[in-house]
């Protein structure tokens, strides 16, 4: 790559035959030829750098955007939606003049290369997206997937990822309130490190990423630009993971949470004084992204002098400066008469800030270096008019055989002793065991507004102390379900997150997603992706929860082995008064346990089939979104009106897993009885969707039954909170002490 200022726009026009390393930067031959066609000449080295990172899969969504359009085309009418897809993060109205912004993104490949920094900078990046919308970040969540729990490399990756998330989030003073941890051999060599964040603001404080107003100044502020992360997320996440390719190991970004904390406070003070016209964080693609997107979204052009960018390494070439993904940096557009005050605020917070350019009345993005013009492009062609691929996709030849391998036909326990042993095996399995070893490394209660956090069904944050107004968030995804049927699997992820929000008493409002899949160049993977997007778009339309934004992460595979299709869905909900929340833990002995919803023989993709038989086959549970909506309405009403004291959704592991978790959290046992029409095995292990277990005070039983009956929701009394065992009448009784030892001992033993 050129390291000389001589490769100016003028020089490029005069030297059309100069060879440029377009393939090394991840561009295809036809993509490079299109760049030449757009410019009417060969690109300069700096222009090539910008197009290569901005046209990468990670930044341009070139393989996915033809399918993602469904989120807009099928978007339900929703008065709460204030800012939708296309900005740094979605924004919803939660009442009382408050708006909440939230988003989930991936940092998968960087976290495998360097677990601590990969995960830490994933948190930092998603938090800056929240700041860029004008909000104060209030919480983070982290949906994680790792390889087999007993694989040696899991011991390398998991502790580093967890330490990175905890180290960065804790230093920022942000509570970690939710997420999940899943182990599966399909993620070996390709962990999924998804990170989400929530921010709160007043309606009038919403900011957008646009550069408008000729003469307004472009200010780069935050950390100095270094060589770490050159092309990091943008290129690293845009091809199949393969150690043999040199482009697969660029330097992973290095995070500094204390610098980010200063950046947060500095930015929020500038917002408060109305100093900012437009703003963009520097994440994937760095300055290439910030300058091209701000200019593209604005009403004019932009002129930037790259010499003015504060550097940590004076030897960096202009191409490297444009591609660097050094962390803790943002770009603001500020009116000339407010620049001095903006710089004063930055200085107060010890944040480096430099005017690097200005908005012009033209339509070009022009970048200068050592007096020469090295970039002269239409910013839209960089930021928004990259390639669009209609990738071929086809239902894989093995799908029918997979679905025909029916998990419902697997051998079932024949005696009470076998039934008990399988309960213990399930409760102590890595995916169903307590994740306390992981979550205790995160601060859940910093800032003093956390109402619910792991292992609750959803995290909940109070956003107004006077009224008790709060928001809840849940993230869910089941790659095993999606492997069996990606359309249904995506809807099950949506349904579970929706249900988890409702069990706490909050009303689901909107969705963000992180769609993790293998190589889009594989027609089978592309079919999985297309089906999952279709399923999620249809599901959100039916539930009335618009997709506000999110992330697509492709090329999650090593060689030919792709991960299970893993759409992770985050649902945000609102609750009028957090004092009326419903926890998972059993609260009082003597309360009656009611099973809400219908239980069927549905074991495809189930935890039981995985733990007991190491099996994946058949069909996932059926989805009934109208039933999910009804269940949510009942749970919210019962929570608000004091009819239930605890609630837990039924998902992975079925009813017995939910009861054990509620019993251990509340330190109170349960006596269960198999209801008419079910056998003990199906009652305990079925993963039928649209269900929850609730604890009803005896004084509320009649009122609760009347409400469920009037609304047509099946509600079956299946037990009582009582004693210090979990007992299934006529089958077994398991002491809480034994269950706790098995449930809480698995993860520490695996990672010792």
Secondary structure, DSSP 8 states (H G I E B T S, - for coil): ---STT--HHHHHH-TT----TTTTT--HHHHHHHHHHHTS---HHHHHHHHHHTSHHHH-TTTHHHHHHHHHT----TTEEE-TTSSSEEEEEETTEEEEEEEEE-HHHHHHSHHHHHHHHHHHHHHHHHHTT-EEEEEEEEEEES-TTSHHHHHHHHHHHHHHHHHHHHHT-EEEEEEEEE-GGGTT--EEEEEEEEEEEGGG---S---STT-EEEEEES-B-STTTTHHHHHTSS-B-TTSGGGG-------HHHHHHHHHHHHHHHHTT--SEEEE--TTHHHHHHHHHHHHSSSEEEEEGGGS-BS-TT--HHHHHH---SSEEEEEE-GGGHHHHHHHHHHTT-EEEEEEEEESSS-EEEEETTEEEEEE-HHHHHT------------TTHHHHHHS-GGGS----SHHHHHHHHHHHHTSTTTS--HHHHTTS-SSTTS-EEE-TTSSSEEEE--TTT--EEEEEEE--HHHHHH-HHHHHHHHHHHHHHHHHHTT-EEEEEEEEEE-S-TTSHHHHHHHHHHHHHHHHHHHHHT-EEEEEEEE---EETTEE---EEEEEEEEEES-GGG--BSS--STT-EEEEES------TT-HHHHHHH----S------HHHHHHHHHHHHHHHHTT--SEEEE--TTHHHHHHHHHHHHHT--EEE---TT--HHHHHH---SS-EEEEE-GGGHHHHHHHHHHHT--EEEEEEE-TTEEEETTTEEEEHHHHHHHHHHHHHHHH-
